[in-house]
Amino acid sequence: MEYLRFGTLVYEPEKAKGFDFHVLRVKQETGKRIQPVEGMHSNIAVFADNVAARSNPSWISQSTLGLAQLGNHNYNIYWDVVCATQPEHRAEQLKYIEEVDRKSSGIWLNSQYFADHGHCNCSRCNNLWKKSGLTWLEWRRKEVTDYIAQIRDHVKKELVMCIQPDPITAYERYGVDFYDFSKYADAFNVVMLSKSYATPWYWEMLARGFKKLLKKPVYISLYVSCPGDSPKDVPSPAELLTTSVRCARTGIDGILYFASGADKILEFQKGAVNNIELRDRLRNYGKKSVQEVIDLVSNWEKMIK
């Protein structure tokens, strides 16, 4: 892209001022759904779905280390995940995605893959794998990619693939092949959500690696706050601004700020605007993209005042 794009990724259907675009979480991992909003992109959690899993316990993804559900500490899973080959869920999600696409600016997918390593070894998956004649990992990759191809057929607008910040073992863990995804995705969004960005070099390294690996525009998402967070438990505006600059200079194409709603985004904007000393120091990091981050905050200053 010719210039860096800035967006918000929010739970509430309200657009924060001072951004290029907005993504609304119309279907969360909890299974909660809200109506899409015209002029906003729609974020959909596909297989992470507490409502579907609890209504149909046999659908939950299985492994030798237990089910993919909240409470299984063998995995970093904070919700219930449906098996990625479950036919009824897959069919319902295709219909839902198509409907949402008609009513919004495009689709941003997450959890559109297997739950984690070792998943899913239910009887259906084992039968499908054995019939395929493929290795276990190649079979998982094909299942994920074939479903993404189906989703692409149902999405007429922009399709963005949200992926975990794992540039090395996404294939083994989730069945995700970045080259496969790039055939169908208009862009990628690397979900770099953390409650601390005290080590910005780490996030810069990840951004640099993904920009090298991915063959489509690359966005990253940074964590501002979520429902229930207290101010002491979330990244400071200084951390967010510093990490934004460090990642921007890697050549990524856009940055999204993840929050419960526009009010929390505004709090971050005010904190960034008020830290004039930091803004002046970061300006010296160089590169056009860095200046675009600083200019963004300068525009917020005019808007807020």
C-alpha positions as CSV (number, residue, x, y, z in Angstrom):
1,M,0.0,0.0,0.0
2,E,1.1,3.6,-0.6
3,Y,0.4,4.7,2.9
4,L,-0.3,3.2,6.3
5,R,-4.0,2.6,7.1
6,F,-5.3,2.9,10.6
7,G,-8.5,1.2,12.0
8,T,-10.4,0.0,15.0
9,L,-11.5,-3.4,16.0
10,V,-14.4,-3.1,18.4
11,Y,-17.3,-4.9,20.2
12,E,-19.7,-2.0,20.0
13,P,-21.2,-0.6,16.7
14,E,-19.8,2.9,17.0
15,K,-17.1,4.4,14.8
16,A,-14.3,6.2,16.7
17,K,-13.2,9.4,15.0
18,G,-9.8,9.8,13.4
19,F,-9.4,6.4,11.6
20,D,-9.5,5.1,8.1
21,F,-11.8,2.1,8.7
22,H,-13.6,0.2,11.4
23,V,-14.1,-3.6,12.1
24,L,-17.0,-4.7,14.3
25,R,-16.9,-8.0,16.1
26,V,-20.3,-9.3,14.9
27,K,-19.7,-12.8,16.1
28,Q,-17.4,-13.3,19.1
29,E,-15.7,-16.5,20.3
30,T,-18.4,-16.6,23.0
31,G,-20.9,-17.2,20.2
32,K,-22.6,-13.9,20.8
33,R,-23.8,-12.3,17.6
34,I,-24.9,-8.8,16.8
35,Q,-26.1,-7.2,13.6
36,P,-23.5,-6.0,11.1
37,V,-23.4,-2.2,10.5
38,E,-23.2,-0.6,7.1
39,G,-19.9,1.1,6.6
40,M,-18.1,-1.2,9.0
41,H,-16.3,-4.5,8.3
42,S,-17.5,-7.5,10.2
43,N,-15.2,-9.8,12.3
44,I,-16.5,-13.4,12.6
45,A,-15.1,-16.1,14.9
46,V,-15.8,-19.3,12.9
47,F,-15.0,-22.4,15.0
48,A,-14.5,-20.8,18.3
49,D,-18.1,-20.7,19.4
50,N,-19.2,-21.3,23.0
51,V,-22.9,-21.3,22.1
52,A,-22.6,-23.9,19.3
53,A,-20.3,-26.1,21.5
54,R,-22.5,-26.0,24.6
55,S,-25.6,-26.6,22.5
56,N,-23.9,-29.5,20.8
57,P,-21.2,-30.9,23.2
58,S,-20.3,-33.7,20.7
59,W,-19.1,-31.0,18.2
60,I,-16.2,-29.9,20.4
61,S,-12.8,-30.5,18.9
62,Q,-10.9,-33.5,20.5
63,S,-7.3,-34.4,21.1
64,T,-5.3,-36.8,23.2
65,L,-4.8,-33.9,25.6
66,G,-8.5,-33.3,26.0
67,L,-11.3,-31.2,24.5
68,A,-10.8,-27.8,23.0
69,Q,-12.7,-26.0,25.7
70,L,-12.4,-23.4,28.4
71,G,-10.6,-25.0,31.4
72,N,-8.3,-27.3,29.4
73,H,-5.0,-25.8,30.4
74,N,-3.0,-28.0,28.0
75,Y,-3.8,-25.3,25.4
76,N,-4.1,-21.5,25.4
77,I,-7.8,-21.7,24.7
78,Y,-10.2,-19.3,26.5
79,W,-13.4,-20.5,24.8
80,D,-14.9,-23.7,23.3
81,V,-13.9,-24.7,19.8
82,V,-16.0,-26.7,17.4
83,C,-14.3,-29.4,15.3
84,A,-13.2,-27.9,12.0
85,T,-14.8,-30.7,10.0
86,Q,-18.2,-30.5,11.7
87,P,-20.5,-30.4,8.7
88,E,-23.6,-28.7,10.2
89,H,-21.5,-26.0,11.8
90,R,-19.5,-25.4,8.6
91,A,-22.7,-25.1,6.5
92,E,-24.4,-22.7,9.0
93,Q,-21.3,-20.6,9.1
94,L,-21.1,-20.3,5.3
95,K,-24.7,-19.1,5.2
96,Y,-24.1,-16.7,8.0
97,I,-20.9,-15.3,6.5
98,E,-22.7,-14.7,3.2
99,E,-25.5,-12.9,4.9
100,V,-23.2,-10.7,6.9
101,D,-21.1,-9.9,3.9
102,R,-24.2,-8.4,2.1
103,K,-24.8,-6.1,5.0
104,S,-21.2,-4.8,5.8
105,S,-18.0,-3.6,4.1
106,G,-16.4,-7.0,4.1
107,I,-15.4,-10.0,6.3
108,W,-12.5,-10.4,8.7
109,L,-12.3,-14.1,9.8
110,N,-10.7,-15.6,12.9
111,S,-10.5,-19.1,14.3
112,Q,-11.1,-20.4,10.8
113,Y,-8.8,-23.4,11.4
114,F,-8.2,-26.3,13.8
115,A,-8.1,-25.5,17.5
116,D,-4.4,-26.3,18.0
117,H,-1.9,-29.1,17.7
118,G,-3.4,-32.6,17.9
119,H,-6.8,-31.4,17.0
120,C,-9.1,-32.9,15.9
121,N,-9.0,-36.7,16.4
122,C,-12.7,-37.4,16.6
123,S,-14.0,-40.4,14.7
124,R,-15.1,-38.3,11.8
125,C,-11.7,-36.6,11.4
126,N,-9.9,-39.9,11.7
127,N,-12.1,-41.5,9.0
128,L,-11.6,-38.5,6.7
129,W,-7.9,-38.5,7.2
130,K,-7.5,-42.3,6.5
131,K,-9.6,-42.0,3.4
132,S,-7.6,-39.0,2.1
133,G,-4.3,-41.0,1.7
134,L,-2.5,-37.9,3.0
135,T,-0.2,-37.4,6.0
136,W,-2.0,-36.2,9.1
137,L,-0.6,-32.6,8.7
138,E,-1.3,-32.4,5.0
139,W,-4.8,-33.6,5.5
140,R,-5.5,-30.9,8.1
141,R,-4.0,-28.3,5.8
142,K,-6.3,-29.5,3.0
143,E,-9.4,-29.4,5.2
144,V,-8.7,-25.8,6.3
145,T,-7.8,-24.6,2.8
146,D,-10.8,-26.2,1.1
147,Y,-13.1,-24.6,3.6
148,I,-11.5,-21.2,3.1
149,A,-12.1,-21.7,-0.7
150,Q,-15.8,-22.2,0.1
151,I,-15.9,-19.1,2.2
152,R,-14.3,-17.1,-0.6
153,D,-17.1,-18.2,-2.9
154,H,-19.6,-16.7,-0.4
155,V,-17.8,-13.4,0.2
156,K,-18.2,-10.9,-2.6
157,K,-16.4,-8.0,-0.8
158,E,-13.1,-7.8,1.0
159,L,-12.0,-11.0,2.8
160,V,-9.3,-10.6,5.5
161,M,-7.7,-13.6,7.3
162,C,-6.9,-13.0,10.9
163,I,-4.0,-15.2,12.1
164,Q,-2.2,-16.0,15.3
165,P,1.2,-14.4,15.9
166,D,3.0,-17.6,15.1
167,P,5.0,-17.3,11.9
168,I,6.8,-20.7,12.3
169,T,4.4,-23.4,13.5
170,A,1.0,-22.3,12.2
171,Y,1.0,-25.3,9.9
172,E,1.6,-27.9,12.6
173,R,-0.7,-26.2,15.2
174,Y,-3.6,-25.0,13.2
175,G,-3.4,-26.5,9.7
176,V,-2.7,-23.0,8.3
177,D,-0.6,-22.6,5.3
178,F,0.1,-18.9,4.5
179,Y,0.6,-19.5,0.8
180,D,-2.8,-21.3,0.6
181,F,-4.5,-18.5,2.5
182,S,-3.0,-15.8,0.2
183,K,-4.8,-17.4,-2.8
184,Y,-8.1,-16.4,-1.2
185,A,-7.4,-13.5,1.2
186,D,-7.3,-9.8,0.2
187,A,-5.2,-9.1,3.2
188,F,-4.0,-10.6,6.5
189,N,-4.4,-9.4,10.1
190,V,-1.9,-10.6,12.6
191,V,-3.6,-10.6,16.0
192,M,-0.9,-9.2,18.3
193,L,-3.1,-8.7,21.3
194,S,-1.3,-8.4,24.7
195,K,-1.9,-6.6,28.0
196,S,1.7,-5.3,27.9
197,Y,3.9,-4.0,25.1
198,A,6.8,-3.3,27.4
199,T,9.2,-5.1,25.0
200,P,8.4,-3.4,21.7
201,W,11.3,-5.0,19.9
202,Y,9.5,-8.4,20.2
203,W,6.4,-7.0,18.4
204,E,8.6,-5.3,15.8
205,M,10.3,-8.6,15.1
206,L,7.0,-10.4,14.6
207,A,5.7,-7.7,12.3
208,R,8.9,-7.8,10.3
209,G,8.7,-11.6,10.0
210,F,5.1,-11.6,8.9
211,K,5.6,-8.8,6.3
212,K,8.3,-11.0,4.8
213,L,6.2,-14.2,4.8
214,L,2.8,-13.0,3.7
215,K,2.2,-12.2,0.1
216,K,-0.8,-9.9,0.6
217,P,-1.1,-6.6,2.6
218,V,-0.4,-7.1,6.3
219,Y,-2.3,-5.5,9.2
220,I,-1.6,-6.0,12.9
221,S,-4.0,-5.6,15.8
222,L,-2.9,-4.0,19.1
223,Y,-4.8,-4.3,22.4
224,V,-6.3,-1.2,24.0
225,S,-8.8,-2.7,26.4
226,C,-11.8,-5.1,26.6
227,P,-14.9,-5.3,28.8
228,G,-14.0,-5.8,32.4
229,D,-10.4,-4.5,32.2
230,S,-9.2,-2.0,34.8
231,P,-6.8,0.8,33.7
232,K,-3.8,-0.8,35.5
233,D,-4.3,-4.0,33.6
234,V,-4.0,-2.7,30.0
235,P,-1.2,-1.2,27.9
236,S,-0.5,2.4,28.5
237,P,-0.9,4.9,25.6
238,A,2.9,5.3,25.6
239,E,3.4,1.5,25.1
240,L,0.8,1.5,22.3
241,L,2.3,4.5,20.5
242,T,5.8,3.2,20.8
243,T,4.9,-0.3,19.5
244,S,2.9,1.3,16.7
245,V,6.0,3.2,15.6
246,R,8.3,0.2,15.9
247,C,6.0,-2.0,13.9
248,A,5.1,0.6,11.3
249,R,8.8,0.9,10.3
250,T,8.8,-2.8,9.3
251,G,6.7,-2.1,6.2
252,I,3.4,-3.4,7.4
253,D,0.3,-1.9,5.7
254,G,-1.9,-1.0,8.6
255,I,-2.6,-1.0,12.3
256,L,-5.8,-1.7,14.2
257,Y,-6.6,-0.8,17.8
258,F,-8.7,-3.4,19.6
259,A,-11.1,-2.1,22.2
260,S,-14.6,-2.6,23.7
261,G,-15.8,0.6,22.0
262,A,-15.2,4.1,20.8
263,D,-15.0,5.5,24.3
264,K,-11.9,3.4,25.1
265,I,-10.3,4.3,21.8
266,L,-10.8,7.9,22.7
267,E,-9.1,7.4,26.0
268,F,-6.1,6.0,24.1
269,Q,-6.1,8.9,21.6
270,K,-6.1,11.5,24.4
271,G,-3.2,9.7,26.2
272,A,-1.2,9.6,23.0
273,V,-1.9,13.3,22.2
274,N,-0.9,14.4,25.7
275,N,2.5,12.6,25.6
276,I,4.2,15.3,23.5
277,E,7.7,14.4,24.7
278,L,7.3,10.8,23.5
279,R,5.9,11.9,20.2
280,D,8.9,14.1,19.6
281,R,11.3,11.3,20.4
282,L,9.5,8.7,18.2
283,R,9.5,11.1,15.3
284,N,13.3,10.5,15.1
285,Y,12.8,6.8,14.4
286,G,12.6,7.8,10.8
287,K,10.9,6.4,7.7
288,K,7.8,7.6,6.0
289,S,5.5,5.1,7.9
290,V,6.8,6.3,11.3
291,Q,5.9,9.9,10.3
292,E,2.4,8.7,9.3
293,V,1.9,7.3,12.9
294,I,3.0,10.6,14.4
295,D,0.9,12.6,11.9
296,L,-2.1,10.4,12.9
297,V,-1.7,11.5,16.5
298,S,-1.3,15.1,15.4
299,N,-4.6,14.9,13.6
300,W,-6.2,13.4,16.7
301,E,-4.9,16.5,18.6
302,K,-6.8,18.8,16.3
303,M,-9.9,16.6,16.5
304,I,-9.9,16.3,20.3
305,K,-9.4,20.0,20.9
